Amino acid sequence: MLPRDVISTGSLILRPPVDGDAEAIAKSCDDPVTAHFFPLFPSPYEVKDAREHLARVAATWEAGGADYAITENGHYAGSVAIRPPDPWGTAAIGYVVAPWARGRNVATTAARALTDWAFDHGVRRVELEAALENVASLRVAYKAGFLEEGRRRDAKRLRDGRYTDMVTFARLAGDAVPPAEPYLPFFESGQLSDGVVRLTPLEVADAADYHRMMTDPTVAAYSMSPAGTPEDDERRCRHTGYWWVSGQRVELAIRDAASGAFAGHVQLTQVVPALGQAMIGYSLVPEFRKKGYMTRAVTLLVDWAFANTALHRIVAGTETGNAASHAVLERAGFSREGVHRELFAKPDGRRVDDVAWSRLRPA
């Protein structure tokens, strides 16, 4: 049985919850974000529900687990718990952060501290699971030193009735905790802008515009893969946060800075940390072409990448006949490197050449 210790880490203290926490727990859990990702929680979540939870805490400890209130400067900030270890020394951790305590690394600090404490008391492996669309929880897992081990497809039903993938993580006792900073950090302000265009994370609300763009004949003619269905593109937009936080790729909507209208899409993909290299790709909807938007978007993203990541080379590939794309890359400071002969397969069975481009980190 795990001891009912008080765990102190900086401004946070983890302590067993008390009856006086009931009102704060109810306010914390009666939140749209919490309700969405925890569909088994009552909604609305009331004080009586919090008291029922508190009545079950003793059983968690007696079974060999631990259930803590997270306090910050003496005030309730959330809850973190670890299930009783199985016969092989594996336990699972979970957490809820109060809305008023988010954005201050509360969950990351608490999850790391409780996991380290569990290792000190004989737990061999700690598992964590987060919904693929719960980007905040995914960030906690990576920053707390957990390694991604896979995805369980459509494993959990959310409050709105949709099924979502669950991303599984684990830490082993003795694992070296990787640096907290991700290879592809999120934008500090949530966006990039030069006053004319604005780059924001591609979201589900962009799915219809994204689909319209990708099925446009000009875009489709130079696309590497057939256009997806509206459902495919909505699912893609739901994955973009996971791709970014896991370091796989950055997917952005290009917007008109004045109106916020969707103008196109730009991405950093094929990220290879060992080479310090990524590939840029882009498309625009017809009504925003020939206005310089794409050159601005590409320049914004590449400048950000060199200023905020370890990337040394940004590359691009274009079909030999795509003169508009060649012009964008030239204006954005890319240099032509050569031609990959018959690289791109076309729907009619032909293969066409690829013109290779690159831009290097400034000296």
N, C-alpha and C positions, 0 to 999 in steps of 0.2 A: 504494500500500500504506500502511495506517495505521501510524504509529510505535508501538512498544511502550513507550509512556510509562507512568509511574506517575501516577495522578490522585488528588489529595488534596482532600478536602472535609470540613472539621470533624474529627470523630472517625473518619471513614471514610477508608480508603485503598483504591483500586482498583489492583491490581498483577497482572501475568501470573501465573497459577497455577504452582505448583511441585510436584514429586513428593511433597513432605512434606505436601501438602494432601489426599492421597488418603483417609486415614481420616476426616477431617472432612467431606469431600464425600460419602463413603458414608453417614455418620450423618445428614447433612443431607437426602439424597435418599431414605433409607429411612424415610419418614414417611408416614402415611396420607393426609394432605392432598396432599402432593406426588404420591404415587402415583395418587391419584384424578384429578387434573387433568393429569397427564403420563402417559397410559397407555402410551406407547412406552418409558418408562423401565423397566428391569428391576425386578421386585419379587419377592423382596426385593432391595434394591440393596446390593451388596457392595463391598468394597475393590477387588476385581478389576475391577468395572464402572467404578469411579472412575479406576482406572489406565488403562483403555481410553479413557475420555473424555480424560484428560490427554494420551494419545498422539495424539489428534486435534487438540489445541489448536494445534499448530504449523501444521497445514494451514489452519486457520481464518485465522490471521494471514497466511500466504503468499498466500491467495486474496483478501486485501484486507479481511477482517473484523477483529474484535477479541474476545478472550475473557479476562475478568478474574475474579480472585477478589476478593470484597469482604471487607475485614478491618476490624474494629472494635476499637480499642485493641490492635492487634496480633494479634487472634484471628479465625479464619475465621468469617464471618457469612453467606456465600452466594456466588452467582456471577451475573454479568451479562455478556451477550455481544451483539454486533451483527454481523449477517450482512454479507457483502461487498456494497457498493452495486451496483445494477444499472446499465445504461448511462445511465439518466436521473438517477442520483444518489440513488436511493431505497434505504434499508437498513431492516432490521427488527431490533428489539431484543427480548430476552427475559431473564428473571431467575428465580432460585430463591433463597429466603431460608431459612436454617437455622431449625429450630423454636425454638432458644434465642435467636434474634435478632429474632423477630417482635414487632410492636407498638411498635417504636422508630423508624419511618420509614426503616429501612435500605433497603428496595427503592425507595422514593420518591427518596431522596437519591442513590442509585446510578444509578437510571434517568435522573434529570435531569442528573446530572454527566456520564454517558457520552454522552447525547444532545448536550449542549452541546459536549462535546469533539469529537464527530463533526462537528458543524457547523463548528467551528474548523478542521477538516481536510478541508473540501470536500464533505461529505455535504449534500445539499440537502433531503432529506425523510427522516424516521425514522418508521416504522410500528410499532405495537404491537397485539397481539391478545390478548383474554382471554375465557375462558368466561363466559357470562352468569351462571352460578351462583357464579363465583369472585369474591365481593364484595371480598375483600382485594386482589386484583389490579386490579379495576376502580377501587378507591380510589387505588391507586398511580398508575394512568394519569391520572386527573383531577388529582391533587395534583402530578404531575410536569409538568403543563402540556400534556398531550395533549388534543386535541379529538376527540370521538366523531364518526365519519363514517358509521356504519351497522352493520347486523347481518347476519351470514351465517347463515341459518337451518339448524339441524341439521347444522352443518358439521363437528363433531368428535365422536368417540365417546369417552365417558369410561370409566374402569376398570370400572364396573359394567355396561357394555354399552349404556347409554342414549346417544342423540345429544343434543347441546346446541347452542344458538346460540352463535356467537362474535361478540363486540363488537369492532369495528375502530376504532382511534384513529390519529392521526398528529400530528406536529409538523413545521412547516416552518422552515427557517432564517429568522430574522427575526421569527417569531411573537412577539407579546407574551404572556408567560406569565401566565395569569389567577391571581387570588388562590388560595392553597392551601385556604382554608376554603370548604366547600360551602355552597350556599344552604340546604339542609336537612341540618344536621349530625346524625350519629348520636347516640343517647343516650350520655352519658359513662359511665354504669354499665351500659348495655345494656338498661335498663328504666326505667319510671316506676311509682311505687306510692304510694298513700296509706294503706297498711296494710290496706285492705279489697279493693281491686282492684289488679291489676298489669298494665301494658301492656308487651308484648314484641313484637319483630318477628314477623310472621306467617311461619311456616316450613312446610316440606313435611310435617312431622309433624302439622300442624294441618289438613291437607287434608280428611280424612274428617269432622272436626267442622265445618269450614267448609261443606262440601257439605251436611251435614245441616241446618245453620242456613239456608242459602240456599234449600233446597227446602221449608222449613217454610211452610205456607200463609199465615201472617200476614206473614212476611218477603216471600214471593213476591208477595203482593198489592200491596205498595208498591215493589217492585223496578223499576228503570228498564229492566232487560233480562231476558230469559228465563233461568231457572236453567240452569247448565251441567251437563255430565256430570261424574262423578267424575274423569275424566281431564282435563277442562278445568280443574277447580278445583285439581287437583294441579299442573298446569302454571302456573296463576296463582300458586300459593304459591312455586313455584321462581323466579318473576320478581320477587318483592317486593324482594329486596336490590338488584337492578339498578335498579328504579324509584326506590328511595330514594337510592342513591348518585349517580344521574344527575340528581336534583333534580326528578323528575316527580311523585312522590307518596310518602306514608308509609302503609304498611299494617301494622296492629297487631292482635295477638290480645289480647282482654280476658280476663284470668284471675282466678279467685278467689285472693286473695293467700295464704290459708291452705293451700289444697289444691293450687293450681296448675292446677285444672281449667279447661278452655276454656269461657268464658262468652259470648263474642261477638267482634265485630270492629268496629274504628273506623279511619277513614282520613282523611288530608288529601289531597285530590286537586284537579284543575283549578288547579294552582299557576301564578300569573301574576306573575312577579317585577316586571314593569313597573308593575303595579297594587299590588303588595304584598298580594296577595289569594290565598286558597285556600278550598276548600270542604270541609266536614266531612260525613262520612256514617257510619252506624253501624247495627248489628243485634245482637240477642241471641238465644241459644238459649232455648227456652221455660222451662227449669227455673231460669233466673237472672233472669227478669223480675219486676218489681214489688218489687225489693229495693234500688233506688237505684243499681244498678251502672252504668247507662248515664250517668246524670248525673255520677257520679264520673269515669268514663272520659273523657267529653267535656271536663269541667273540667280534668282532668289534662293532656290533649293540648293544649287551647287555651292554658292557662297556660304550658306548656313552649314552645309556638310563639312566643308573645309575648316570652318571656324569652331565647330562643336563636336566633331568626331575624329577618329584616327584615320579616316579614309585618305588615301594618297592619290588615287586615280578614280575619276568618274568617266565611264565609257558609254558609248551609244552605238547602235547599229541601225542603219537605214538602207532601204532598197535603193539601188542605183537610180531608179526613176523618180524617187521622192524628192523633188527639188525643193519643195517648201520646207521639209524637215532639214535638208542640208543647210538651207539659209538660216534657220533657227539656230542650229549648232554653231555655225560660223559667227553669228552675231553674239552668241553667248560665250565665245572664247574657246571653243573646241577646235582641235586640229585634226585633219584627216590623217589616218595612219596607214590605210591600205584597203584591200578588197579581199573578202572571203568569198571565193568563187562557189556559186551554186549552193549557198547556205540555206536560203529560205525556200520551203516547199509551198507551192501555190495549190489552190483547190483543184485546178485543172490538171495537176500532175507535173507541171513545169517546176524547175528550180531556178531561182534568180540569185544574183550576186548581192552581197551585203557590203556596204561601205562602212568601215570601222572608224570611229572617232574617239578622241579622249581629251580630257582636260585635267591637268595635274595640279596638285596642291602648290600654291605659290611658294617660292623659295623664301 
